[in-house]
C-alpha cells in the first residue's frame, strides 16, 4: 500500500509540474498575459480538485484501497 500511495503522490506532483512547465508555451501560443495564465492555472486546478472530490466519494463508497489501485491502473 505504501508503494501505491507513493506512486499516486508522485503522479500528482508530476501533474502539477507539467502544467507549470507548459505555461510559457501557452503564453507564447495564445499571446496570453500574466493574468490570463493565472486563469489557465486556476481553471486546471479547479477541474483537478473536482476530480479529486469525486474520487473521494467513490473511495468512500467502494473502498479506498480498491479505488486507489483502479485509479493507478
Biopython code that builds the backbone (N, CA, C, O; Angstrom):
import numpy as np
from Bio.PDB.StructureBuilder import StructureBuilder

atoms = [
    (1, "UNK", "N", (0.825, -1.184, 0.000)),
    (1, "UNK", "CA", (0.000, 0.000, 0.000)),
    (1, "UNK", "C", (0.873, 1.253, 0.000)),
    (1, "UNK", "O", (0.522, 2.259, -0.616)),
    (2, "UNK", "N", (1.996, 1.189, 0.684)),
    (2, "UNK", "CA", (2.892, 2.342, 0.730)),
    (2, "UNK", "C", (3.419, 2.675, -0.665)),
    (2, "UNK", "O", (3.567, 3.847, -1.010)),
    (3, "UNK", "N", (3.698, 1.656, -1.457)),
    (3, "UNK", "CA", (4.161, 1.880, -2.836)),
    (3, "UNK", "C", (3.066, 2.555, -3.651)),
    (3, "UNK", "O", (3.350, 3.473, -4.420)),
    (4, "UNK", "N", (1.826, 2.118, -3.496)),
    (4, "UNK", "CA", (0.722, 2.719, -4.249)),
    (4, "UNK", "C", (0.518, 4.181, -3.860)),
    (4, "UNK", "O", (0.272, 5.024, -4.723)),
    (5, "UNK", "N", (0.616, 4.481, -2.592)),
    (5, "UNK", "CA", (0.480, 5.870, -2.133)),
    (5, "UNK", "C", (1.644, 6.713, -2.641)),
    (5, "UNK", "O", (1.455, 7.862, -3.041)),
    (6, "UNK", "N", (2.836, 6.149, -2.627)),
    (6, "UNK", "CA", (4.000, 6.864, -3.147)),
    (6, "UNK", "C", (3.870, 7.162, -4.629)),
    (6, "UNK", "O", (4.207, 8.257, -5.078)),
    (7, "UNK", "N", (3.383, 6.194, -5.389)),
    (7, "UNK", "CA", (3.196, 6.401, -6.827)),
    (7, "UNK", "C", (2.137, 7.464, -7.081)),
    (7, "UNK", "O", (2.315, 8.322, -7.946)),
    (8, "UNK", "N", (1.046, 7.415, -6.342)),
    (8, "UNK", "CA", (-0.012, 8.406, -6.555)),
    (8, "UNK", "C", (0.456, 9.813, -6.182)),
    (8, "UNK", "O", (0.092, 10.780, -6.851)),
    (9, "UNK", "N", (1.254, 9.939, -5.129)),
    (9, "UNK", "CA", (1.803, 11.243, -4.762)),
    (9, "UNK", "C", (2.756, 11.745, -5.833)),
    (9, "UNK", "O", (2.742, 12.927, -6.176)),
    (10, "UNK", "N", (3.578, 10.859, -6.358)),
    (10, "UNK", "CA", (4.487, 11.224, -7.440)),
    (10, "UNK", "C", (3.714, 11.694, -8.666)),
    (10, "UNK", "O", (4.086, 12.695, -9.279)),
    (11, "UNK", "N", (2.648, 10.992, -9.034)),
    (11, "UNK", "CA", (1.867, 11.371, -10.213)),
    (11, "UNK", "C", (1.180, 12.720, -10.022)),
    (11, "UNK", "O", (1.072, 13.498, -10.970)),
    (12, "UNK", "N", (0.717, 13.003, -8.813)),
    (12, "UNK", "CA", (0.111, 14.304, -8.541)),
    (12, "UNK", "C", (1.143, 15.415, -8.660)),
    (12, "UNK", "O", (0.857, 16.469, -9.228)),
    (13, "UNK", "N", (2.334, 15.192, -8.132)),
    (13, "UNK", "CA", (3.410, 16.188, -8.251)),
    (13, "UNK", "C", (3.831, 16.368, -9.700)),
    (13, "UNK", "O", (4.082, 17.489, -10.141)),
    (14, "UNK", "N", (3.909, 15.277, -10.437)),
    (14, "UNK", "CA", (4.272, 15.343, -11.845)),
    (14, "UNK", "C", (3.225, 16.118, -12.634)),
    (14, "UNK", "O", (3.568, 16.900, -13.520)),
    (15, "UNK", "N", (1.975, 15.910, -12.323)),
    (15, "UNK", "CA", (0.883, 16.620, -12.989)),
    (15, "UNK", "C", (0.991, 18.124, -12.753)),
    (15, "UNK", "O", (0.791, 18.914, -13.676)),
    (16, "UNK", "N", (1.302, 18.514, -11.540)),
    (16, "UNK", "CA", (1.477, 19.921, -11.196)),
    (16, "UNK", "C", (2.676, 20.515, -11.937)),
    (16, "UNK", "O", (2.619, 21.652, -12.404)),
    (17, "UNK", "N", (3.748, 19.755, -12.042)),
    (17, "UNK", "CA", (4.939, 20.223, -12.745)),
    (17, "UNK", "C", (4.664, 20.408, -14.229)),
    (17, "UNK", "O", (5.136, 21.372, -14.832)),
    (18, "UNK", "N", (3.909, 19.503, -14.818)),
    (18, "UNK", "CA", (3.603, 19.592, -16.245)),
    (18, "UNK", "C", (2.839, 20.869, -16.560)),
    (18, "UNK", "O", (3.145, 21.539, -17.547)),
    (19, "UNK", "N", (1.859, 21.216, -15.748)),
    (19, "UNK", "CA", (1.092, 22.433, -16.029)),
    (19, "UNK", "C", (1.968, 23.666, -15.863)),
    (19, "UNK", "O", (1.827, 24.624, -16.623)),
    (20, "UNK", "N", (2.867, 23.664, -14.887)),
    (20, "UNK", "CA", (3.749, 24.818, -14.695)),
    (20, "UNK", "C", (4.771, 24.950, -15.811)),
    (20, "UNK", "O", (5.115, 26.066, -16.201)),
    (21, "UNK", "N", (5.257, 23.843, -16.328)),
    (21, "UNK", "CA", (6.216, 23.878, -17.429)),
    (21, "UNK", "C", (5.531, 24.319, -18.720)),
    (21, "UNK", "O", (6.155, 24.974, -19.555)),
    (22, "UNK", "N", (4.269, 23.974, -18.893)),
    (22, "UNK", "CA", (3.549, 24.294, -20.117)),
    (22, "UNK", "C", (3.080, 25.747, -20.182)),
    (22, "UNK", "O", (2.739, 26.223, -21.265)),
    (23, "UNK", "N", (3.053, 26.454, -19.075)),
    (23, "UNK", "CA", (2.535, 27.825, -19.067)),
    (23, "UNK", "C", (3.278, 28.774, -20.008)),
    (23, "UNK", "O", (2.608, 29.550, -20.689)),
    (24, "UNK", "N", (4.605, 28.772, -20.100)),
    (24, "UNK", "CA", (5.265, 29.665, -21.053)),
    (24, "UNK", "C", (4.892, 29.359, -22.509)),
    (24, "UNK", "O", (4.748, 30.273, -23.321)),
    (25, "UNK", "N", (4.738, 28.095, -22.829)),
    (25, "UNK", "CA", (4.332, 27.714, -24.181)),
    (25, "UNK", "C", (2.907, 28.182, -24.475)),
    (25, "UNK", "O", (2.614, 28.647, -25.576)),
    (26, "UNK", "N", (2.042, 28.060, -23.500)),
    (26, "UNK", "CA", (0.664, 28.532, -23.651)),
    (26, "UNK", "C", (0.649, 30.043, -23.856)),
    (26, "UNK", "O", (-0.097, 30.560, -24.688)),
    (27, "UNK", "N", (1.476, 30.741, -23.093)),
    (27, "UNK", "CA", (1.546, 32.202, -23.221)),
    (27, "UNK", "C", (2.035, 32.602, -24.603)),
    (27, "UNK", "O", (1.513, 33.543, -25.200)),
    (28, "UNK", "N", (3.035, 31.893, -25.116)),
    (28, "UNK", "CA", (3.562, 32.227, -26.437)),
    (28, "UNK", "C", (2.581, 31.911, -27.551)),
    (28, "UNK", "O", (2.448, 32.687, -28.497)),
    (29, "UNK", "N", (1.899, 30.792, -27.454)),
    (29, "UNK", "CA", (0.975, 30.375, -28.496)),
    (29, "UNK", "C", (-0.289, 31.223, -28.513)),
    (29, "UNK", "O", (-0.744, 31.641, -29.578)),
    (30, "UNK", "N", (-0.847, 31.473, -27.363)),
    (30, "UNK", "CA", (-2.111, 32.203, -27.286)),
    (30, "UNK", "C", (-1.927, 33.701, -27.090)),
    (30, "UNK", "O", (-2.884, 34.468, -27.195)),
    (31, "UNK", "N", (-0.713, 34.110, -26.809)),
    (31, "UNK", "CA", (-0.474, 35.515, -26.540)),
    (31, "UNK", "C", (-1.138, 35.968, -25.251)),
    (31, "UNK", "O", (-1.605, 37.102, -25.142)),
    (32, "UNK", "N", (-1.174, 35.070, -24.279)),
    (32, "UNK", "CA", (-1.854, 35.358, -23.019)),
    (32, "UNK", "C", (-0.975, 36.219, -22.117)),
    (32, "UNK", "O", (0.251, 36.105, -22.120)),
    (33, "UNK", "N", (-1.623, 37.070, -21.357)),
    (33, "UNK", "CA", (-0.917, 37.888, -20.372)),
    (33, "UNK", "C", (-0.739, 37.083, -19.092)),
    (33, "UNK", "O", (-1.161, 35.930, -19.004)),
    (34, "UNK", "N", (-0.119, 37.696, -18.120)),
    (34, "UNK", "CA", (0.090, 37.024, -16.842)),
    (34, "UNK", "C", (-1.241, 36.701, -16.169)),
    (34, "UNK", "O", (-1.392, 35.633, -15.575)),
    (35, "UNK", "N", (-2.193, 37.604, -16.256)),
    (35, "UNK", "CA", (-3.499, 37.331, -15.651)),
    (35, "UNK", "C", (-4.221, 36.219, -16.408)),
    (35, "UNK", "O", (-4.970, 35.449, -15.807)),
    (36, "UNK", "N", (-4.005, 36.128, -17.715)),
    (36, "UNK", "CA", (-4.590, 35.030, -18.476)),
    (36, "UNK", "C", (-4.010, 33.689, -18.076)),
    (36, "UNK", "O", (-4.720, 32.685, -18.018)),
    (37, "UNK", "N", (-2.703, 33.676, -17.798)),
    (37, "UNK", "CA", (-2.071, 32.440, -17.343)),
    (37, "UNK", "C", (-2.570, 32.037, -15.963)),
    (37, "UNK", "O", (-2.688, 30.849, -15.660)),
    (38, "UNK", "N", (-2.859, 33.022, -15.134)),
    (38, "UNK", "CA", (-3.438, 32.710, -13.826)),
    (38, "UNK", "C", (-4.796, 32.043, -13.988)),
    (38, "UNK", "O", (-5.130, 31.117, -13.248)),
    (39, "UNK", "N", (-5.580, 32.512, -14.954)),
    (39, "UNK", "CA", (-6.875, 31.886, -15.227)),
    (39, "UNK", "C", (-6.714, 30.458, -15.718)),
    (39, "UNK", "O", (-7.476, 29.574, -15.327)),
    (40, "UNK", "N", (-5.723, 30.229, -16.575)),
    (40, "UNK", "CA", (-5.470, 28.875, -17.067)),
    (40, "UNK", "C", (-5.112, 27.957, -15.905)),
    (40, "UNK", "O", (-5.654, 26.858, -15.785)),
    (41, "UNK", "N", (-4.211, 28.404, -15.062)),
    (41, "UNK", "CA", (-3.785, 27.599, -13.923)),
    (41, "UNK", "C", (-4.940, 27.369, -12.947)),
    (41, "UNK", "O", (-5.123, 26.257, -12.453)),
    (42, "UNK", "N", (-5.707, 28.402, -12.672)),
    (42, "UNK", "CA", (-6.834, 28.270, -11.738)),
    (42, "UNK", "C", (-7.902, 27.328, -12.298)),
    (42, "UNK", "O", (-8.485, 26.538, -11.556)),
    (43, "UNK", "N", (-8.156, 27.412, -13.604)),
    (43, "UNK", "CA", (-9.149, 26.528, -14.228)),
    (43, "UNK", "C", (-8.708, 25.076, -14.134)),
    (43, "UNK", "O", (-9.508, 24.191, -13.831)),
    (44, "UNK", "N", (-7.439, 24.842, -14.393)),
    (44, "UNK", "CA", (-6.915, 23.484, -14.301)),
    (44, "UNK", "C", (-7.027, 22.964, -12.874)),
    (44, "UNK", "O", (-7.467, 21.834, -12.658)),
    (45, "UNK", "N", (-6.635, 23.777, -11.904)),
    (45, "UNK", "CA", (-6.694, 23.339, -10.515)),
    (45, "UNK", "C", (-8.128, 23.118, -10.048)),
    (45, "UNK", "O", (-8.383, 22.223, -9.242)),
    (46, "UNK", "N", (-9.060, 23.915, -10.539)),
    (46, "UNK", "CA", (-10.466, 23.719, -10.187)),
    (46, "UNK", "C", (-10.976, 22.382, -10.716)),
    (46, "UNK", "O", (-11.662, 21.645, -10.007)),
    (47, "UNK", "N", (-10.636, 22.077, -11.964)),
    (47, "UNK", "CA", (-11.020, 20.784, -12.525)),
    (47, "UNK", "C", (-10.364, 19.622, -11.803)),
    (47, "UNK", "O", (-11.005, 18.602, -11.547)),
    (48, "UNK", "N", (-9.081, 19.773, -11.472)),
    (48, "UNK", "CA", (-8.355, 18.739, -10.751)),
    (48, "UNK", "C", (-8.958, 18.508, -9.371)),
    (48, "UNK", "O", (-9.093, 17.365, -8.934)),
    (49, "UNK", "N", (-9.319, 19.587, -8.687)),
    (49, "UNK", "CA", (-9.961, 19.467, -7.376)),
    (49, "UNK", "C", (-11.310, 18.778, -7.459)),
    (49, "UNK", "O", (-11.666, 17.995, -6.578)),
    (50, "UNK", "N", (-12.062, 19.064, -8.513)),
    (50, "UNK", "CA", (-13.364, 18.414, -8.683)),
    (50, "UNK", "C", (-13.196, 16.915, -8.892)),
    (50, "UNK", "O", (-13.961, 16.118, -8.348)),
    (51, "UNK", "N", (-12.191, 16.532, -9.682)),
    (51, "UNK", "CA", (-11.932, 15.109, -9.904)),
    (51, "UNK", "C", (-11.501, 14.432, -8.598)),
    (51, "UNK", "O", (-11.891, 13.295, -8.333)),
    (52, "UNK", "N", (-10.703, 15.120, -7.791)),
    (52, "UNK", "CA", (-10.294, 14.551, -6.503)),
    (52, "UNK", "C", (-11.492, 14.362, -5.566)),
    (52, "UNK", "O", (-11.564, 13.370, -4.840)),
    (53, "UNK", "N", (-12.421, 15.307, -5.585)),
    (53, "UNK", "CA", (-13.601, 15.175, -4.727)),
    (53, "UNK", "C", (-14.477, 14.010, -5.177)),
    (53, "UNK", "O", (-14.998, 13.267, -4.345)),
    (54, "UNK", "N", (-14.638, 13.848, -6.479)),
    (54, "UNK", "CA", (-15.409, 12.707, -6.987)),
    (54, "UNK", "C", (-14.695, 11.406, -6.638)),
    (54, "UNK", "O", (-15.335, 10.425, -6.258)),
    (55, "UNK", "N", (-13.370, 11.397, -6.767)),
    (55, "UNK", "CA", (-12.610, 10.208, -6.392)),
    (55, "UNK", "C", (-12.763, 9.876, -4.924)),
    (55, "UNK", "O", (-12.836, 8.702, -4.561)),
    (56, "UNK", "N", (-12.812, 10.884, -4.076)),
    (56, "UNK", "CA", (-13.027, 10.647, -2.649)),
    (56, "UNK", "C", (-14.389, 10.051, -2.363)),
    (56, "UNK", "O", (-14.521, 9.166, -1.518)),
    (57, "UNK", "N", (-15.398, 10.529, -3.061)),
    (57, "UNK", "CA", (-16.746, 9.975, -2.876)),
    (57, "UNK", "C", (-16.807, 8.528, -3.351)),
    (57, "UNK", "O", (-17.443, 7.687, -2.715)),
    (58, "UNK", "N", (-16.150, 8.243, -4.462)),
    (58, "UNK", "CA", (-16.100, 6.868, -4.971)),
    (58, "UNK", "C", (-15.351, 5.974, -3.991)),
    (58, "UNK", "O", (-15.752, 4.834, -3.754)),
    (59, "UNK", "N", (-14.258, 6.490, -3.420)),
    (59, "UNK", "CA", (-13.481, 5.713, -2.450)),
    (59, "UNK", "C", (-14.291, 5.424, -1.200)),
    (59, "UNK", "O", (-14.183, 4.334, -0.637)),
    (60, "UNK", "N", (-15.098, 6.373, -0.754)),
    (60, "UNK", "CA", (-15.943, 6.129, 0.412)),
    (60, "UNK", "C", (-16.982, 5.048, 0.126)),
    (60, "UNK", "O", (-17.358, 4.282, 1.013)),
    (61, "UNK", "N", (-17.430, 4.999, -1.098)),
    (61, "UNK", "CA", (-18.490, 4.052, -1.447)),
    (61, "UNK", "C", (-17.956, 2.641, -1.719)),
    (61, "UNK", "O", (-18.551, 1.653, -1.290)),
    (62, "UNK", "N", (-16.824, 2.555, -2.440)),
    (62, "UNK", "CA", (-16.335, 1.251, -2.884)),
    (62, "UNK", "C", (-15.061, 0.786, -2.184)),
    (62, "UNK", "O", (-14.585, -0.317, -2.451)),
    (63, "UNK", "N", (-14.512, 1.586, -1.314)),
    (63, "UNK", "CA", (-13.298, 1.207, -0.603)),
    (63, "UNK", "C", (-12.102, 1.990, -1.110)),
    (63, "UNK", "O", (-11.905, 2.155, -2.314)),
    (64, "UNK", "N", (-11.317, 2.463, -0.170)),
    (64, "UNK", "CA", (-10.190, 3.333, -0.535)),
    (64, "UNK", "C", (-9.106, 2.585, -1.283)),
    (64, "UNK", "O", (-8.588, 3.077, -2.285)),
    (65, "UNK", "N", (-8.763, 1.413, -0.810)),
    (65, "UNK", "CA", (-7.675, 0.674, -1.448)),
    (65, "UNK", "C", (-8.036, 0.278, -2.877)),
    (65, "UNK", "O", (-7.236, 0.461, -3.795)),
    (66, "UNK", "N", (-9.223, -0.257, -3.062)),
    (66, "UNK", "CA", (-9.660, -0.671, -4.395)),
    (66, "UNK", "C", (-9.716, 0.515, -5.348)),
    (66, "UNK", "O", (-9.288, 0.406, -6.497)),
    (67, "UNK", "N", (-10.237, 1.636, -4.886)),
    (67, "UNK", "CA", (-10.334, 2.826, -5.736)),
    (67, "UNK", "C", (-8.957, 3.356, -6.112)),
    (67, "UNK", "O", (-8.733, 3.747, -7.257)),
    (68, "UNK", "N", (-8.036, 3.370, -5.155)),
    (68, "UNK", "CA", (-6.677, 3.847, -5.442)),
    (68, "UNK", "C", (-5.999, 2.945, -6.456)),
    (68, "UNK", "O", (-5.373, 3.438, -7.395)),
    (69, "UNK", "N", (-6.108, 1.650, -6.292)),
    (69, "UNK", "CA", (-5.452, 0.738, -7.226)),
    (69, "UNK", "C", (-6.080, 0.789, -8.615)),
    (69, "UNK", "O", (-5.362, 0.718, -9.613)),
    (70, "UNK", "N", (-7.400, 0.911, -8.700)),
    (70, "UNK", "CA", (-8.056, 1.056, -10.007)),
    (70, "UNK", "C", (-7.652, 2.358, -10.658)),
    (70, "UNK", "O", (-7.428, 2.403, -11.868)),
    (71, "UNK", "N", (-7.554, 3.427, -9.870)),
    (71, "UNK", "CA", (-7.139, 4.722, -10.414)),
    (71, "UNK", "C", (-5.701, 4.709, -10.918)),
    (71, "UNK", "O", (-5.399, 5.342, -11.930)),
    (72, "UNK", "N", (-4.831, 4.016, -10.246)),
    (72, "UNK", "CA", (-3.441, 3.939, -10.694)),
    (72, "UNK", "C", (-3.293, 3.104, -11.968)),
    (72, "UNK", "O", (-2.431, 3.378, -12.803)),
    (73, "UNK", "N", (-4.133, 2.098, -12.105)),
    (73, "UNK", "CA", (-4.074, 1.267, -13.311)),
    (73, "UNK", "C", (-4.611, 2.064, -14.478)),
    (73, "UNK", "O", (-4.656, 1.562, -15.601)),
]
sb = StructureBuilder()
sb.init_structure("model")
sb.init_model(0)
sb.init_chain("A")
sb.init_seg("    ")
for serial, (resi, resn, name, xyz) in enumerate(atoms, 1):
    if name == "N":
        sb.init_residue(resn, " ", resi, " ")
    sb.init_atom(name, np.array(xyz, "f"), 0.0, 1.0, " ", f" {name:<3s}", serial, name[0])
structure = sb.get_structure()
